[in-house]
Amino acid sequence: MKVIQSGSNRIFLVIHNKVVLIDPDKQSLINYIKILKFLQKNSINVPKLYLPKLKNLNENIYFAVIQNLGENFFNSLQKKGFRITEDWLTNKYYQIVKEISKIHNVKKKSIIYGGLFSFFDLDLLRWEWKYFIENFLINYLGYVKINRWLNYSEVVISNCFNVFKEHFNLIHRDLQSTNIIFYKNKPYFIDFQGMKIGNFLYDLASLVEDPYVLLPLKIKNSVIDFYFKINSHLSKFGYFYRYYKIQRLVQVLGAFAFLSIHKNKPFFIQQLKKYNSILQEIKKELTLI
């Protein structure tokens, strides 16, 4: 048996071909199961659910048993190392884009009614910036003067929210390599309990600007172009990618700092040491808005 702890309070017990998910937040666990079944119903690649049965959901649920799909995409890339070719990696990302597009194109009626998904709205956009400013800029870097960052935040938030108002869809909200598993050569999504009704650009930026996998610029551009090629009806929103890229990266640094300082998570402490490249990328984009 292998025990895996994530950035949250959940614990995963890996037992052969099954994973036991233990979540101290019972409502969170119930929502996770409901979302899993919703995604399966919409033909999205996610793990199978063995226990509990959907009809038996109640407040006394303490764990769920799901399919063990193997190691995540990040770990598999680490093992493959120098054997990775540009064509191979690009093709993998094309596969992920095809699968996430299925989520982005789920009919609006089915995601709005039922109350399963909340909106990635103005309050949440602002919360992510507050998370970044308090945990990363103030608590980690020791910044005192933050007025310039507050001004930047209003510009980014305003643009992201305006795009959201014009087009919204279901999003994963944490679409990066540790939450993707290739099983039988197909991408499967995990850690989807934070799914929201937001804008697809947040997911696209999360995938392309993944802090764990530093993609070459050529592959980044290729993946973005491919997304809009197969989702041509969304191409008019491509200009706003920059704003969602900034929004996602400030969330990443805020999370890295919070999980390092307040939760003492070793994995995120190591990731936070590489903060400068992410911060410089944010600053570069901010000069262009």
C-alpha angles and dihedrals in degrees: 000000000000124000118212124187122196135199088276130061092266122114126208122205111197111207112174108290095354137071123209110211115203117190122176088204102078095191090051089053092050091049090049091054093047092050091048091054091045091054092047089051088055093050095250117152107251133139120283117256116229101170142059106026113232093240090057097056112135141138092275094069111120103170146009130217115218138171118281104229095179132245122350124254094257093056093045090053090050091054095045091052117152092011091074114108127198093243093049093050094045090051091052091053091048088056091051091049091053091051097045089048087064089060092045091053099049106129114271093228092062095050098045101047119064099040096248095125127045125205125268087223139159093288093055093046089053092045091057091054091047088050090053097044096046100039103031109024099034107025099033106028095028096231116174101177110060103153093109090053091048089054091049090049093057092053094049094043093048093052094044092049093048090054090047091053090053096046130011133172141156113292134187090222095203103050104161137124098274089058096052126077126186107219118178087350093302126108116246125188126228134174091043096143090109095060114145142177100258140120123303091231090074091060093043091052091046090055099042097039094044107160091212097053114044102204120200113253091246092059092043091055091044092053092048091048091049091052092055091042092061093035099043092156087069098048094103089069094057092098090066095056090100092061094051090045090058091044092053095046094051088051090052094052091044091053094045091052095044094048091046099045102034103025100030092220108176095210093055093043087060092045092050090060087070093054096116096072091051093046091050090051090053092049091048092054093045091059089059099053 
